[in-house]
Amino acid sequence: MKKVLVLSSAHPWDDERVFNKITKSLSKRYETVLCAVADDDFRIVDNIKIYGLKKLSRTKRYKNYIKIIKIVKKEKPDLIHFHDPDLLPLALYFKLILRKKVIYDVHEDYFLAFRDREYWPKIVKIPFSFAFNFFEKGVSKLLDGVTVVTEDIFKKFNCKNRVILRNFPTIEQWQAREIYNVDDTINLVYIGNVSYHRGITHLILAVNQLLQLNIKLDIIGPAESAEYFEEIKKFENEKIKIWGRVPKGYIPEILKNAHVGFVTLLPLRRYKTSLPLKLFEYMAAGMPVIASNFELWKEIIEGSDCGITIDPTDVMQIKEAILYFYENRDEIIKKGQNGYKAFSEIYNWSKEEKKLFDFYRDIMGQ
């Protein structure tokens, strides 16, 4: 049996895409080992060996290189599937020196991501983003394959073997929602990374204008900084709860008790063509969504009739969307059920898994 090493220097070992999708799917066909960020050096989960790496900032992740090379030489994988741009120099070593087959899994448009970093001065981020773009595309042409998450990113890579593997939830995690208790408090929820650019401030300001209603807002996930967490904590009251990070296993249960999910990211260039996992997890949980009116998202949400799209920079539009569901509670049930139907038929990992297997067969020969 061929062996695959899945590698990430940035993501925790139990990351949804890295572990629950890519690693677990590959383990059905290949001997699969994972090397990713973890608190301990080694563990075995679902018969998959997992080697832990230290959690380091982007500029210091090279300090894991020696340990990664030792693991690769110990495990002797036939193919290395890596997930982070800071591993591109190491990928060249794997390909050109160790003669391994190598696949690059691209999670976002890093060219746009670097240009959107407000804390970088313009004189630095623009030349850096162009230099990185040139380097990323050049290295990718030398590798055996590239997997991406969206059509826009797919178009940017001019290499022989490439495939879109959309970051949809796994269908096994979710069941059709049977109970909709919409007669009492309407529970609003945001789950994901918490930052200004993800629309959290605008969402809080909208809910703050509706505190007279029988609603509750839960904001769940790690904040981009301690300063931002303290800033939004000031808005916490009996109707607005700022949770911070919670164990991932709690998420499906939290969503079962929620009525409306938010994915109101601000219109940064890299967000407009992204496919956020949380959008599809809300659908999988049978919840209607209030989402940014980006063209790609509108096509999905309006096509499935599973929510409302709004201008995420307009607090009044967010407020009106909340009021719509508050005053039309039957729409919570209808659009929630529509979302689950679209998830179960279209927006789930099973079809992406088949594409992953086909892609590997082309590269591995089996």
C-alpha positions, 0 to 999 in steps of 0.5 A: 500500500502506498503511503501519504504524509499530510503536512501542515505547519500552521493548522492544528492536527484536528483542522476540518480540512487537514484532518477530517477531510483530506487525511481521513479520506486518504486513509481509506485508500492509502497508509496515511500519516499526519504531521501538524500543530499539536500539543504532544509529539505523537498520538494515534487517532482513528488508526492514523499516526499523528506527529505534533509540531510546535505552534509558531508565528508565520515568520518562525515556522521555519524552525519546524523544518528540521523536525519535519525532515526527520519525520519524512525520512522516518516515515518514507512516504511516497507522496507529501500533501502539504497545506501552507505557503511557508512550506513551499521552500521545503516542498522544493527539497522534498521534490528535487532532493528526496525525489518525493511526489508532492501536492500543494493544497492552497486554502486561499488566494495568498496574493490578495491575502497579503495585500489586504494586511492593514498592519503592513505598510503599503511600501512593503505589502505590495512588492511582497505580494507580487514576489510571493505570487511569482515564487508560489506559481513557479514552485507549483509548476515543479510539483506533482499537483495543486489542489485549491478551494475555489474556481478563482484560485484554480484559474491562477495556477498554470500547472499540469495537475490541478483540481478544485476540492471545495471545503464543504462539510462531511455529510456524516457529521450532520442529520436533518433537523427535526425540531424548530422551537421558534416560539420563544427566544430567537438565537443568533449565532456566529461561529468562526475567527472573530475579527473586525474584518469578519464583520463582528463589530457591525453585527454587534452594533446591529443587535445592540439596536434590538435589545428590546426583542426576545433575541440572543447573540452568541459569538463563538471563536478565537479573536484575532487579538487580545485587544480586539477581544477586550474591545468587543467584550465591552458590548457583552450583556444578557443578550450578547455573549462573547465566548472565545474559543470552544472545543470543535466537538461542541459546534454541531450541538451549539448549532442545533439550538440556534435559529439564524447563522451569520457570515457577514464578512466585510468586502475584502478582495480575498473574501469575495471569492472565498467559500467559508466553511461556516456558511455550509455548516449553517446549512448542514445544521438546518439554519437560515443564514444572513450573509454578505452579498458577494456575487458567489455567495448570493448565487449559492444562497438565493439558488438554495433559498436558504437565507438573506444576503446584505451589505455587510458594512451597513448596520441597518441592513443587518438589523432589518435582516434580523427583524425579518426572521424575528417577525417571520418565524416560519421562514426560519423553518422553511429556509433552514430546511432548504439549506439542509436539502442543498447541503445534503444534495450538493454542498457536502464533502462526498463528491469532493472526496471522489475528486480527491481519489481520482486526482491521486489515482492520476498522480500515484497510478493507483 
